[in-house]
């Protein structure tokens, strides 16, 4: 048999070889929780959306630009209580005069766990590229829900991944997660 980890991989293999298509098996990505649950005290201070990615890579760079140009202005108007924190190589190379007050360009950070601990969710607005989005898996294994594109979800099976394609859908998902914070343990327990 031939194992594929996403529907995109299956479609690609089918396009290449009809013989291979008969041998395909979908094996979605699964991961165990790596980190302990956050205490209710820490969960209650979650007020940021976390984007992590190497933004030298084109797909991540395009996602970062969408966050800055589209999502950040919308969030500032509709959810001003949340901050968007952009972490990873290349995030600190964006011209700061184009950045709104609700957005922080952090570049490489020494303590990624501190960033996860303050995040209500990770965001994954990636719309192209290949493979499985490792940052999605890393967030979920830390008990941090993900709000992102259907494309970024490929290969991942988790109730803690909320699909959002538009700024309205991001806001609705983030408000839903914020409401869930009033139920201690709910976010992290439902992640897996």
C-alpha angles and dihedrals in degrees: 000000000000118000121215125184099205142028088246090059091049092051091049093049092047090053091053101045134012089195092055091048090066090058098049123126124180112225107181119207115265127183136181121232108267100188136054120256116271116251115249088250091059094041091055092061094055105124107144141082112223124214114184124181148120097259094192084078110084100232092051091044091053090048090049091051090050090052092050098041102036115011100041095054091046092048092048089056099040105026107021092161091073127079123208112222117196114200132180144057111324097015089103093055095072114109105261094214088072093054123099123223092255092061128078123194105206106165113194114001127200095214112044090167089065089055092050091048093058095043122102084195145341116248123220111182093161111143103178142022132082143281127016120322101247093193089061090054092045091052094048093048088056091053092251113135119229128223111193152122123303087242092058090051094061111131094011124108113191138129086216091069111088115194115226127167102168133046089250090056091048091052092048091050094046092049089050091052091046090054090049089058086074087068104068114226094008098110097048096038093053094048092088 
